Amino acid sequence: MSTDDTTDTTADASTDAESNCGANTDTESSCGVSPSEDGDDAASESKCGASSDSSSSATSSSGSSCGASKAETTEKKVAATVDDFDGDPGSLLAVGLGPGQPEGMTGRAREALLSAEHVVGYTTYVELLPDEITESADELYDTPMCGEVSRTEEAIDRALAGHDVAIIGSGDPNVYALAGLALEILESKGATASMVDFEVVPGVPAAQSCGARLGAPLVNDSVSISLSDHLTDMPTIESRLHAAAKEGFTISIYNPWSRKRRENYRKCCEILLEHRDPDTPVGVVHGAGRDDERVEIVELRELSELGETDLVDMTTTLVVGNEETYVWDDRMVTPRGYESKYDY
Amino acid sequence: MSTDDTTDTTADASTDAESNCGANTDTESSCGVSPSEDGDDAASESKCGASSDSSSSATSSSGSSCGASKAETTEKKVAATVDDFDGDPGSLLAVGLGPGQPEGMTGRAREALLSAEHVVGYTTYVELLPDEITESADELYDTPMCGEVSRTEEAIDRALAGHDVAIIGSGDPNVYALAGLALEILESKGATASMVDFEVVPGVPAAQSCGARLGAPLVNDSVSISLSDHLTDMPTIESRLHAAAKEGFTISIYNPWSRKRRENYRKCCEILLEHRDPDTPVGVVHGAGRDDERVEIVELRELSELGETDLVDMTTTLVVGNEETYVWDDRMVTPRGYESKYDY
């Protein structure tokens, strides 16, 4: 596969974000996540992306909801804004790949990628694309983990420069993923979503991919919660876990464990056990759709100790049953309530 | 399209459930839902399906978690059990179609349907299948609304009789849908999931299809709640709505309104307003992926009155923003938190 992670085709747009930042190799130590991001999520980024391309310690505009281009002051270059681009913009699609393998992609996603001139994404996902797509694209632009913000900005700059661009991610762009970031960065550049015909092409989220592998654990009211406290504080996450566990939701847990978040995992297990029986079934799906996929159904009481095994890491999604979930023939089943209404 | 809704190819298996029940035309008055089911859901069924095919008033095994064939007594025929079938069983796949149109289906779903001998589903979804699939199947079996239980049993009987069967639904089989029901009926027949190589082929859920149309409303922790109190009681639904609204989840609401459930909708709007600002953005997606699709973003304060318009019915999904969700360029954006960490 020929990827292009060095050439900046929008050089005339005065953006040098990528050349300084995006294609850098960021390690866990610099971005706080384990080396494999997944599960619709790319929650964690080092301070390497986007417009923070100088070596200064410019502070971020904390708490704002991302107004027009935040041209910070001291020693800081301003990333390209909409005014830096001449000519007609192209289009920008945020495309969800589903679980990762080509057959998990929708027909719409496939068509979108086949018609894109540039395909932008995290290296792992770009490498999972089928040949027909990588061969049809004029350019592939991939960056390793911790490049999400810069990668998204790069995709936007390319669209504003006139290219038809698809930015890809696993799962669905609306599940802990790129759709929102793309809109926020567009806004910060003084551009609009309409200007690049921005569209989200949905994909199968990790909760659904994993639910399918487990049987039917999610057929009633359900929540998704990420244990990453990089962008949401831990007290909020804990409060949500309490509420979800108390109210009988099934719970899909994204980003359950990383070396830096052992405590979040431990706390999560503790909260779940406060509200649910120790024998509540929990589906553990590691690397859904990847070569190292593993699917296990355990009891809630066992979950805590799994944190220190290689079954649970950033590529794992946990599916926690509710009070009625049971295991039958190696499948998790959460009854929908039919059995109380129908006779079968 | 040639559909077969009369021939019972498993007649030798002594099941007559379908001929009595499944293919009947059930109206709203008999099953309690409006005439279009959707949104991954087929929550509501009349007492027409499955083995309850006599005219007796046999009571159901209320509350049980569905043990082996519930052979009720008086005047009641027993549906086919695994012992009624000779020979090797075929396979059973529960396939999620996504939003409905062929291009919303995954490659895996398409392959599964192309290789199925029998395709079973609600008439509306069978009619949405592309020609290549309807033409490749040996048989299509569709029933109108309110045939979910009988339809699923029919699919299982055909698989037990040796056919490779796909049972289809919109969205994902794990979201208020067929995956669980299929496992429960398999169990009630004394069969096992392994016996028919039961597998769930996931699809894009309505929340994701609608989220994509709205922009990026769901990029943080999120819940799905159905307002149908056919299978979940209303106090439980209300309690879940309170918890979700209080804890800052974005909320996808399935089955928001039907003529028989005006009160549920009203109550839902009231609960949301107890916890969220009246100007909270709410995405209203009617008939996602259908000819009558409509997408609107309103404020929470307006939601209540929409219940009496044709924008909100059983084909509508509501996407309720959290405290941080805003509308920009006709899109809903729920910030993920990047803006407090990064400078763009």
Boltz contact constraints between the chains, C-beta under 6 A:
constraints:
  - contact:
      token1: [A, 50]
      token2: [B, 342]
      max_distance: 6.0
  - contact:
      token1: [A, 50]
      token2: [B, 344]
      max_distance: 6.0
  - contact:
      token1: [A, 51]
      token2: [B, 343]
      max_distance: 6.0
  - contact:
      token1: [A, 51]
      token2: [B, 344]
      max_distance: 6.0
  - contact:
      token1: [A, 52]
      token2: [B, 343]
      max_distance: 6.0
  - contact:
      token1: [A, 60]
      token2: [B, 342]
      max_distance: 6.0
  - contact:
      token1: [A, 60]
      token2: [B, 343]
      max_distance: 6.0
  - contact:
      token1: [A, 62]
      token2: [B, 340]
      max_distance: 6.0
  - contact:
      token1: [A, 63]
      token2: [B, 340]
      max_distance: 6.0
  - contact:
      token1: [A, 64]
      token2: [B, 339]
      max_distance: 6.0
  - contact:
      token1: [A, 65]
      token2: [B, 335]
      max_distance: 6.0
  - contact:
      token1: [A, 66]
      token2: [B, 339]
      max_distance: 6.0
  - contact:
      token1: [A, 103]
      token2: [B, 107]
      max_distance: 6.0
  - contact:
      token1: [A, 103]
      token2: [B, 108]
      max_distance: 6.0
  - contact:
      token1: [A, 104]
      token2: [B, 106]
      max_distance: 6.0
  - contact:
      token1: [A, 104]
      token2: [B, 108]
      max_distance: 6.0
  - contact:
      token1: [A, 106]
      token2: [B, 104]
      max_distance: 6.0
  - contact:
      token1: [A, 106]
      token2: [B, 106]
      max_distance: 6.0
  - contact:
      token1: [A, 107]
      token2: [B, 103]
      max_distance: 6.0
  - contact:
      token1: [A, 108]
      token2: [B, 103]
      max_distance: 6.0
  - contact:
      token1: [A, 108]
      token2: [B, 104]
      max_distance: 6.0
  - contact:
      token1: [A, 149]
      token2: [B, 342]
      max_distance: 6.0
  - contact:
      token1: [A, 172]
      token2: [B, 208]
      max_distance: 6.0
  - contact:
      token1: [A, 174]
      token2: [B, 208]
      max_distance: 6.0
  - contact:
      token1: [A, 174]
      token2: [B, 211]
      max_distance: 6.0
  - contact:
      token1: [A, 174]
      token2: [B, 218]
      max_distance: 6.0
  - contact:
      token1: [A, 174]
      token2: [B, 219]
      max_distance: 6.0
  - contact:
      token1: [A, 179]
      token2: [B, 216]
      max_distance: 6.0
  - contact:
      token1: [A, 180]
      token2: [B, 216]
      max_distance: 6.0
  - contact:
      token1: [A, 180]
      token2: [B, 219]
      max_distance: 6.0
  - contact:
      token1: [A, 180]
      token2: [B, 333]
      max_distance: 6.0
  - contact:
      token1: [A, 180]
      token2: [B, 336]
      max_distance: 6.0
  - contact:
      token1: [A, 181]
      token2: [B, 338]
      max_distance: 6.0
  - contact:
      token1: [A, 183]
      token2: [B, 216]
      max_distance: 6.0
  - contact:
      token1: [A, 183]
      token2: [B, 331]
      max_distance: 6.0
  - contact:
      token1: [A, 183]
      token2: [B, 333]
      max_distance: 6.0
  - contact:
      token1: [A, 185]
      token2: [B, 344]
      max_distance: 6.0
  - contact:
      token1: [A, 187]
      token2: [B, 328]
      max_distance: 6.0
  - contact:
      token1: [A, 188]
      token2: [B, 344]
      max_distance: 6.0
  - contact:
      token1: [A, 192]
      token2: [B, 329]
      max_distance: 6.0
  - contact:
      token1: [A, 193]
      token2: [B, 329]
      max_distance: 6.0
  - contact:
      token1: [A, 193]
      token2: [B, 331]
      max_distance: 6.0
  - contact:
      token1: [A, 194]
      token2: [B, 329]
      max_distance: 6.0
  - contact:
      token1: [A, 200]
      token2: [B, 212]
      max_distance: 6.0
  - contact:
      token1: [A, 202]
      token2: [B, 204]
      max_distance: 6.0
  - contact:
      token1: [A, 202]
      token2: [B, 208]
      max_distance: 6.0
  - contact:
      token1: [A, 202]
      token2: [B, 209]
      max_distance: 6.0
  - contact:
      token1: [A, 202]
      token2: [B, 212]
      max_distance: 6.0
  - contact:
      token1: [A, 204]
      token2: [B, 202]
      max_distance: 6.0
  - contact:
      token1: [A, 204]
      token2: [B, 204]
      max_distance: 6.0
  - contact:
      token1: [A, 208]
      token2: [B, 172]
      max_distance: 6.0
  - contact:
      token1: [A, 208]
      token2: [B, 174]
      max_distance: 6.0
  - contact:
      token1: [A, 208]
      token2: [B, 202]
      max_distance: 6.0
  - contact:
      token1: [A, 209]
      token2: [B, 202]
      max_distance: 6.0
  - contact:
      token1: [A, 211]
      token2: [B, 174]
      max_distance: 6.0
  - contact:
      token1: [A, 212]
      token2: [B, 200]
      max_distance: 6.0
  - contact:
      token1: [A, 212]
      token2: [B, 202]
      max_distance: 6.0
  - contact:
      token1: [A, 216]
      token2: [B, 174]
      max_distance: 6.0
  - contact:
      token1: [A, 216]
      token2: [B, 179]
      max_distance: 6.0
  - contact:
      token1: [A, 216]
      token2: [B, 180]
      max_distance: 6.0
  - contact:
      token1: [A, 216]
      token2: [B, 183]
      max_distance: 6.0
  - contact:
      token1: [A, 218]
      token2: [B, 174]
      max_distance: 6.0
  - contact:
      token1: [A, 219]
      token2: [B, 174]
      max_distance: 6.0
  - contact:
      token1: [A, 219]
      token2: [B, 179]
      max_distance: 6.0
  - contact:
      token1: [A, 219]
      token2: [B, 180]
      max_distance: 6.0
  - contact:
      token1: [A, 221]
      token2: [B, 225]
      max_distance: 6.0
  - contact:
      token1: [A, 221]
      token2: [B, 240]
      max_distance: 6.0
  - contact:
      token1: [A, 222]
      token2: [B, 224]
      max_distance: 6.0
  - contact:
      token1: [A, 223]
      token2: [B, 223]
      max_distance: 6.0
  - contact:
      token1: [A, 224]
      token2: [B, 222]
      max_distance: 6.0
  - contact:
      token1: [A, 225]
      token2: [B, 221]
      max_distance: 6.0
  - contact:
      token1: [A, 231]
      token2: [B, 336]
      max_distance: 6.0
  - contact:
      token1: [A, 231]
      token2: [B, 337]
      max_distance: 6.0
  - contact:
      token1: [A, 239]
      token2: [B, 247]
      max_distance: 6.0
  - contact:
      token1: [A, 240]
      token2: [B, 221]
      max_distance: 6.0
  - contact:
      token1: [A, 240]
      token2: [B, 247]
      max_distance: 6.0
  - contact:
      token1: [A, 243]
      token2: [B, 243]
      max_distance: 6.0
  - contact:
      token1: [A, 243]
      token2: [B, 247]
      max_distance: 6.0
  - contact:
      token1: [A, 247]
      token2: [B, 239]
      max_distance: 6.0
  - contact:
      token1: [A, 247]
      token2: [B, 240]
      max_distance: 6.0
  - contact:
      token1: [A, 247]
      token2: [B, 243]
      max_distance: 6.0
  - contact:
      token1: [A, 326]
      token2: [B, 65]
      max_distance: 6.0
  - contact:
      token1: [A, 328]
      token2: [B, 187]
      max_distance: 6.0
  - contact:
      token1: [A, 329]
      token2: [B, 192]
      max_distance: 6.0
  - contact:
      token1: [A, 329]
      token2: [B, 193]
      max_distance: 6.0
  - contact:
      token1: [A, 329]
      token2: [B, 194]
      max_distance: 6.0
  - contact:
      token1: [A, 331]
      token2: [B, 183]
      max_distance: 6.0
  - contact:
      token1: [A, 331]
      token2: [B, 193]
      max_distance: 6.0
  - contact:
      token1: [A, 333]
      token2: [B, 180]
      max_distance: 6.0
  - contact:
      token1: [A, 333]
      token2: [B, 183]
      max_distance: 6.0
  - contact:
      token1: [A, 336]
      token2: [B, 180]
      max_distance: 6.0
  - contact:
      token1: [A, 336]
      token2: [B, 231]
      max_distance: 6.0
  - contact:
      token1: [A, 337]
      token2: [B, 231]
      max_distance: 6.0
  - contact:
      token1: [A, 337]
      token2: [B, 232]
      max_distance: 6.0
  - contact:
      token1: [A, 338]
      token2: [B, 181]
      max_distance: 6.0
  - contact:
      token1: [A, 339]
      token2: [B, 66]
      max_distance: 6.0
  - contact:
      token1: [A, 340]
      token2: [B, 62]
      max_distance: 6.0
  - contact:
      token1: [A, 340]
      token2: [B, 63]
      max_distance: 6.0
  - contact:
      token1: [A, 342]
      token2: [B, 50]
      max_distance: 6.0
  - contact:
      token1: [A, 342]
      token2: [B, 60]
      max_distance: 6.0
  - contact:
      token1: [A, 342]
      token2: [B, 149]
      max_distance: 6.0
  - contact:
      token1: [A, 343]
      token2: [B, 52]
      max_distance: 6.0
  - contact:
      token1: [A, 343]
      token2: [B, 60]
      max_distance: 6.0
  - contact:
      token1: [A, 344]
      token2: [B, 50]
      max_distance: 6.0
  - contact:
      token1: [A, 344]
      token2: [B, 51]
      max_distance: 6.0
  - contact:
      token1: [A, 344]
      token2: [B, 185]
      max_distance: 6.0
  - contact:
      token1: [A, 344]
      token2: [B, 188]
      max_distance: 6.0
